[in-house]
């Protein structure tokens, strides 16, 4: 093997691979590719305190690496606002520059960016450095209310709790994990999953599981299963499941799904064709239906041919149905709506189910054959066949009004989304609503089942007028249930990862909880619920920090420091007398910029010192939560590191030392003359191969000839 490289390793472990290669008797020669000096200046690291207090002043420090002499202008931004600017000389090598002092007056998560603008520079892509600091004060709660104007009840109940409450609508929910870091609890009250992106759903799960944030979900006709949370990351974080049909004797339902398979569905989103995302949505719908239900899936362009056969398919044959749906591919032209709706009506006419429902999924800008569709769905509605519409596009698209009319005349619901990735949540919500299995509206008094901490001091409860049916997970603690034979959970709680979550399946407003609004215990109940979930505020007697090897010059990395593409979590634990505390057990987790979580293996490496290493291959902010539940060190801390550019942008010269070690490890040589690359080395390679099969075949072929010769 001949390796031509500059030696700047970004991923993997080349030395480990060289040892495996040597064990197989294969040598590795290396030919160094030397990077010439380019006049490069890069921003390697911005250092700011992980946490500080409101009103404190600190001095950000920027580490600059350069292979030339120049001057540079430095601009410091807090969020999107420039707060400081300065000019500094830059010398070859590494230097640390103290930036102008910064004072933070507001609590919360503060993001900093330094932009380096040298007079001369070869690569401008590595001229930014990121950092963040967290300013904690009172415990903060983010309250997201799905019913505009209805937030006043819960807001008034929590006013005297000592919590700092921020109230927003679904559009105000942060879109990235750092936006949730300042909050100790998130309340989702009647917020539909359809209004949230997949990134936000993953973000909420990560904030609870990996960062210890509390989560409270409150019911309503847009929450839990009817809100589309079935099989989502948020459902994983909650103490209840959304699927309840298997526990109830409910009317069976027939669902016919008309899927747009026109040419536009071949376009990709997130690496998948839109038709594939539509197929996944239909499969998710089937997974939620009961075996006694029936389903048909009708991919439609100019023709409407059922993928699931000429009749309604029983969901009992689930795998067969799933396989049929998975084979649907995009066709051409637009979707002929009338053909699709007419075929769905014909299939449902022969269905033997008590409830019948059509879901029309169509392009909001290319829905053809609109004539007669309104009359058809109105006629179906009179025969108790409902129709909902899922439109892919934007409000300004040409066919939105037509599709809204279809949903209105069909006594169904209308959904408009420009993200095909949201289709599974919409389809599963429709399956639940069509089966009428989850929203229960009746007057009842919840029964106290368990004396939980969250219900301490509460013995009598007023009546409620409705709830969303769910199923408690096996390890959940259920405090309130319905008094009927189903004993559906009304209040359930559990621990999830580092955090806690609560599900209250009724609402907190004037629809279902109208009798609670004048109840003297209303404020106490909600204060206790929120305070039980809230992130543990005690820091503990340990200090933690993250050291990144990202962007470091390979010749300057400490022998025991993190490698490029890695970060190291360092914890120092001491008691009140300043003595090192040994033998502790810490729980650490890291969340990458894409929301994926990673459990950290924290081990003691010295007196009071605990360490763990994790990969940092993505650009963005990595958040790390450290928790300990032992003695004086009990508490948790959230820290992290930010990466502004990919590691390969940090290479300013060749790493010939690594190439030399690779050659030595694999019994090779360092090649200095390019012509040596093609010079054969070592003994000729030999290998054995079985040829008896060829000889046997040859003998069989000769056998008839041999017989013929002997007979002659």
N, C-alpha and C positions, 0 to 999 in steps of 0.2 A: 504494500500500500504506500502510495506517495501522497502526502498531504501538502497542498499549497494554501497557505493561510497567513493572515497577519497576527494570528495568535490571540486575538481578542475574543475570548469565549463569553457568550451571553447566556446560553442555556445548557443544561446538562453537565456532565462531568467527563471531560475528555481523558483525564488521567486514568479514571476507572475503566473506561473503554479500552485504553491502551494496555492496561494490565490483562484484560480478558483476551485481547488480540494476541499478546505475547504468549499467553497460556496455550493458544491454539497453534503456536509455532509460526505466526505471521509477523513479519517485521514491518515497522512503519518508518519511512524516511520522510523528512520534512524539508520543504523549501520555503524559507521565510519570505513573505511579501512585505517589504519595508514601506511604511507610510512616511512620506517626506514631510518636513515641517510645513504647515499650511498657514501659519498666522492665526491659530485657533484660540478663541476665548469662550469659555463655557461657564454657566452658572451651575455649580455642583450641588449646593445644599443651602436652604434657608432654615436657620435655627430660631425658633420662637418657643416660649414656654408652652407646655402641653395644656396647663391650666393656670389661670390667674384670677384675681378678684377684681370686681368692678372698681374703677378709679385707679388701679395700679398702673405704673409706667414701666415699660421694659424696652430693651434695646435689641431689635432684630439683628442677626449676624448672617452675612452672606459669605459662603465659601466659593471662591472663584479659582478656576484652573486655566492656565494659559501657557502657550509655547512661544509667546512674542511679547515685546514691550509696546504698550499703547496706553491710551486713556479711554475711559468708558463712562457713559452716563447711566446712573442707576435710578430706576423709577419703582417706588414701593406703592402697591395698590392694596387697599383693604376692601374686599369684595370687588366692586367695579369702580371704586373711587380712588383716585391717586391721593395719597396722604403725605408723601415725601419724595424729594428728588435730590440727587447729589452727583458730583463728578469725582472720580477717583482714578489715580494712576494704577496701571496693571503691569506687573512684572512677570517674567517667566516663572513657572512653577505654581504652587498653590498658595493662596493668600486668603485671609479672613478680614472682611470689611464690616465695621460697625455702622449700621444704618441709623438715621435719626430716630430718637426715642418715640414710642407710640404709647398713648394712653387710651384705654378702652372704657367707655362709660356705660355701655349696654351689656346686659347679660346675654348669653347665648354662644353660638358657634361663629367664630370669626375667621374668615379665609384670607390669607395674604398671598400676594404674587409679587415677585421681584423680576423686572425686565432689565436685562443688561444690553446696552447699546454701545458697543465698542466703535472706535473710529475705523478700525479695520478688523474684519472677521471672515473666516472661510465658510462657516456654517451657522446660519442664524437660527436653526431649529432647536439648538440646545442652550438658548440664551434666556430661559425662564426657570425660576425655582419657585416651589410652592411650600406653604406651611400653614398651619392652623393652630388656633388656641381656643380653649373653652373657658368662658367666664360664667361661673356658677353663682347663683344667688338662691332665691326661693325655689322650691320645687315647682317645676313648670309642667303644665298639662296642655296638650293640643286637642281641642274639641272640634271635630269635624261633623257638622250637622247637614244631613241630606235634605231636610225640609226647610226651605228658606223662611225665615221669620219665626221659626218655632224653637230657636235656641234659648229663648229667655227663661224657660222653666228650669232647665238644668244649670244654666249660668247663675241664676239666682240662688239655687240650692248650694252651689259650691262657693258662693261669694264669701262666706264666713269661714271657709276651711283653711285659710292661710296659704292656699295654693295660688300660683300665678297662672291664670287661665287665658289662653288665646283661642278665639272662636273663628273658624273659617268654614266656607263651603267646600265641597269636593274639589273644586278647582284650586283651592288654596293649600291642599296637601302637598308637601315637598315632593319633588320629582327624583331626588337622589338621597342616599342614606345620610350624608353629612347634615342635611336639613333637619333630620329627626334627632340628631345627637343632643341638642340642647334640652329636649323634652324628656321628662321622666315617665310620662304616661301619654298614650294616645287613645282618645275616645272616638269611635266610629258609630254615629247614631243614624240609622236608616240610610246608610251610604251604599249605593249599588256598586258591585264589582265591575259592572259594565262601564262605569265612569272612571275607573282606575286603569292605568297601564300595567302590563306584566311586570315592568321594572318596579313600579310602586308596590305591587303585591309582594314581590320578592324582598323589597326594601323593608316592609313592615315585619315580615317574618324574621329577617336578619336582625332588625333592631330589638326584637323581643328575645330571640334565641341567643344571639351573640353579644348584644350590648346591654341586656338586662332591662330594657324599657318595658313598662307595663302596657297592657292592651285591654280595653273594654269595648266590646261590641254590644250595641243596644238595638233591639229589634224594630220592625216596621215592615211595610210591604215592599221595601227595597233592600232588605237585609237578609243575612244568613242564606239559606238555599234559594229563596225567591229573589235574592239580590245577585245571584250568579256566583256565589263563593264555593260551590261544589268543586272539589278537586283542585283548589287553588292553594298557593303557599299560605294565605291567611287562614284557611281552614285548618292547615297543619298546626298553626299556633293557638287555635282555640280549643276549649275543652269539650266541644260538641261536634258531631258529624252532621252533615246537611241531608243525608239520605235517610228518610224515615219510612218510605213506602213498604219496605220489606217487613216492617213491624206492624203494619196496619192492613185492615181489609178495606180496600178502596176501590171505587169503580175503575175498570180497566179503560185504557185510552188507546185510540188509534192515531198515529201521527204520520202524516205524509210530508216529506221535506222536498221542496223543489229547489234544486241547487243550480245556480248559474255556472255553466261550463263553457261560456263563450271564450273567445280568444284572449280577452283581457285577463282571464283567470290564470293564464300561463305566466304572467308577470310575477316577479319574486318579491318577497318581503322577509327580511331576516334570514336569507339563504334558502327559503322554501317558496315554492310556487303557491299562489293564493288558493288554487284548487286543492292543494294538499292541506292547507289550513282549514278550508271548508270541510274537507273529508274528516279531519281530526275533530271538528266541531260536531259533525253528524255522528261520529263514533262516540264522543262524549255523551251526546244525547241518548244514544242507544244504551250506554252503560248505566244510565240513571233510570231507565224504564224497567218495569216489572216484567217477569217472564210471561204474565198473562196479557201484556199489552201487545199491540201490533204496530209495525212500522213499514214505511216504504220510502225509498230515497230515489228521486227522479232527477238525474242530471239533464239539463235542458240548454240547448242552443236554438237552432232552428227546428230541432226535433226534441221530443220528450220521451225518452226511453227509460223505464225504471231499471235501475241497477240491481234492485233486489227482487226482480222477477215480475211476472204478470199479475200477481195478487199480493195482498198485504202479507208480510212475513211475521210470524210469531217471534217475539223477542226471546222466547225460550231457546231459539236457534241462534243465539247471540254471536258466536264465533263465525258462523256462516255469513251472517249479516255484515259483521265487521269486515270480513275478507272481501265481500262484494263492494262495500263502500270504498275500501282502500284502493281498488282498481280504477276508480273514476279518474279520468284525465281531461284536460282542457280541450275544447274543440275549436270552433271558429265562429265569426259573426257575433251577433248580440244574443240576448236571451229572449225567446218568444214566450212572453208571459202567459198568454191565453192557452197555448198548447200545454204548458206546464201545469197551470191551475186546473184545466179540464181533465188532464190525466190523473191528477191527485184526487179530484172529485170522483172520478170513475172508480179508483181503487178504494176510496173510503166508503163508497156506496155499498160495496160488498163486505166491508169490515163488520165484525160481530161485536164491536166494543161499545160500551155505554157512552163514552166521550170521543169526539172526533175533532181533529185539529190539523190545520195546514200551516206550514212555515214556508214562506216564499223568500228565498235569498236571491237578491238581484243587484246588478250594477245600477247605481243611481243615475248614471249618465248614458246608459245604453240598454234601456228596457224597451224592447220592441213589442209589436202586436198588442197594443194597449186596448184597442177596441173590444167591446163586449166583456172585458175583465170585470168592470164595476158591476154589471148586471149579474155576472156569474157568482161573485163572492157574496153579493146581497142575497141572491137566491139560496146559496149554501147556508148563509147565516140563519135564514128562516127555517132551515131544516136542521138547526142546531150544530152545524159544522162551522167552527170559528177559523179565522185566518189571521195570522200575524205576519209582519214583513220585516226582514232584516235587509237594510240597504247599505251597500258598500260605496262610500263616496263622501261628498261634502254637501252642506246645506244649499249651496249655490248651484248644484247639479240640476240638469234639465228635467229629470224624471222624479224628483223628490215629491212633488205635489201628487203625482199619479200614485206613487207607492204609499203615500200617507192616506190617500183616499181608499186604497185597497184594504189597509189595516182598519180604518174607521168603519167601512161598510161590512167588513168581515168580523166586527166585534172583537178584534184582537189588539195587539200592541205593535207599535212602530219603533224600530231601532235604526239609528243612523250612525255609522262608524266609518272612518277612513283607514282603520287599522284592522286588517284581517286576523291579526293575532288575538283580537277580542272575541272572535266568533264563538269559541268553545264556551265562554262564560254566558254569552247571549243565548246560545242554543240550550244549555242546561237550565237556564232560568226559564225558558219557554217550556221545557219538558215538565218542570215542577208546576208552573202555573197552569199548563194544560191539564195536568192530572189533578189539580185542585187539592193537593195533598198536604200543603204546609201552612197556609194562612188559616188560622182558626179564630173566628170572631164569635165570642160568646162571653157572657159575664161569669166569672168564677173567682173564688178566693184562693190564692196560692197557699199550699200547705207547707209548713216548715218541716223539712225532712232531717236536717243535720244542724247541729249547733256549731256553725262555722265562725271563724274569727271575723269574717266580713259581716256577719249578722249579729255580732255581740250586742246585747241589750235590746234587741228587737224581737218582740214576742207576738204582737198582733199586726196584721197587715190588711189594708183595704182591698177591695175587689179590683180585679183587672178586667178589661173587656175584650182582650184578644192577645194573640202571641203567634210566633212562628214556630212550628213544630220542628224539633231537632232530636238527635239521639246523643246522650252523654257518652263520652269516651270511657273506656274501662278504668282509667286511673284518675278520672275527674272526681272532684268533690261536689256533690249536688246539694244545695242548700234549700232550694224552693222547687216544688213540682206542682203540676195540676192535681186536683183532687179526684179525677176520674180514673178509669182503669188503665189508661195509657201512662199516667204519671210522667208526662213530658216535662223535661227540665225547664224551669223558668229562670233559675239562677244557678250557674255552674262555674267552678273555678279550678285552676290547676297551675302547676309550675311547668314552664316550658323553657328548656335550656337555662339561661341565666335570668330569665324574666318570669313574670306571672301574667295570666290573662283571665278575664271574666267574661262570660256570656250571659246577658240578660235578654231573654227572648221576647219579652213584651216591650213596650216603648216607654218613654219618659215624658210623654206629652199628652195633649188633650184628646187623642183618639182612643187609645187603649188604657192609659193611666190617668184618666180624668178624675177618678176618685182619689188618686194619690196626691194630686196637686194641692189640695187643702189639708192633707194629713200632716200633723205636727212632726212626724218622723221622716218626712220626705227628704229634707236636707241632710239629716243624720245618716239615712240609708245610703244616699249617693256619695257622701263624703267618705264613709267607711269603705264602700266598694272601690272608689278611686284610690284611696290611701293604701288599701291592701295590695293593689297592683303596682304601686309606684316604685320606681327604681330605688334600691337601697342607697341612701345618700352618704353613709359613712365611708371615708376614704381608706381607713385602716392605717396602721403604722408601717407602711412600706412605701417605697418610692419606685416607680417604674418609668422606663423610657424605651424608645425604639431607636436603634442605630441601623442605618441602611448602608449597604455596600453598593448601592445603585450609583452609577456614574463615576465611581472611584477609579483612579489610575491604578492598574494592577501592581505596579512597582511600589505603590505607597500604601497599600492595604496592610493593616496590622496582621501579624501571623495568626492571631486568634480572633480576628474580626470577621464580619460576614463577607461572603464573596459577592461579586457583582451579580445582580439579579436576586439577591437575598436581603432580608432584614432580620435583625436579632432583637428580641425582647429581653430586656435586662431588668431584674427586680432585686432591690436591696431591702431586706427586712430587718428591723431593729425594734427593741422594746423601749419602754419609757426611760430606762437608764442608759440607752444608747448602745446596748449590747446586741451583737448579731443574734438573730433567731434562726435556728436550724431545724431541719426535719419538717418543714411546713408543706402543706399540699395546696397548690394554687391551681385555679381553673382559668385557662386563657383561651381566647378565641379571636381570630382575625377575620375581618370582612374585606374582601377585595373590591375594587371599583365596580365590578359587574354584579355585586351583591352576593356572590358565592361565599360561603363560610368555611372556615378551616379551624379544627380543634388543634391547639398547640400543646406539645409535649414538654411541659415545664419541668426541668430537673435541676437539682442543686449542684452548682459547679464550684462553690467555695463557701467560706463563712458568710452566712446570710445572703448569699448571691444565688439567684435562680435565673435560668436562661432557657430560651427556645428560639429556634430559627424557622422562618417561613419564606416561601418564594414571593418575589415581587416582580412579576413579568408583565403587569398591566400598567398603563399610565393612568394616574388619578390618585385618589386618597384611599389609603388603607387604614381602617379603624380597628383598634385592638382593645378588648376588654379584659381586665384582670380582676379576678375575684378570689377572696379567701374567706373561709368561715371559721377560722381558728383563733381563739384567744384575742390578744390585743391587736393582732393584725387583721381582724375581721373587717371587711369592707370591700369596695370595688372601685376601680378607676378605669377611665376611658382615655386612651392615648392613641397615637398613630403616626403615620408618616405619609408624605405626599410626593409623588413622582411626576415630574413635568414633561419628561420626554423618554423615549425608548432607550435602553442601555447602549445600543449600537451607536447612538449619536455621541457617546462619551469617549470613543476611541480616538486619541490624538497621535498615538505612535504604536508601533508593533510591540507585541509581548513575546519577544524572542526567548525569554527565560522559560515560558511555558512550552514553547515548541521544542527547546532543548531537552526538557524533562520528558516530553512525549516520546522523542526519539530514543532517549536512554532507556525508558521504561519498556518500550516495545522492540529493543535490540536493533534499532535502526540508526540512521545517521542524519546529520544536518547537511543538506546539499547547498553548495555555494555557487556551483556552475549550473545554469539551466539545462545544459545538455545532459547532466547526470540523471535527470528525471527519467530518461528513456533507456538508461543502461541497465540490462538485466543483472541481478545480483543473486548470490546464494546458489545452492545446488538445484538441478532441475527438479521440478515437482513431479511426483509419481502418484498414481492412483490406481486402484484395482477396480475391475468391473466384471460382473457375472455375464458370461456369454453362452451359458448352457441352453438358455431358451432359444437363442438363434440356431445353435447346433441341432437342437431337437427338432425345430421346425424344418431345417434343411434335411435332416434324416427322414422325416415324415414325407417330405416332398419327393425324395429319391426312392422311397419304398416301392411305389407302383412301377417305376422304371426298372428297379431291380427284379421285381416279379416277372415283368414282361420279358426281360432279357433271358431269365432262367427258363421260361416256357418255350422260348424260341430255340 
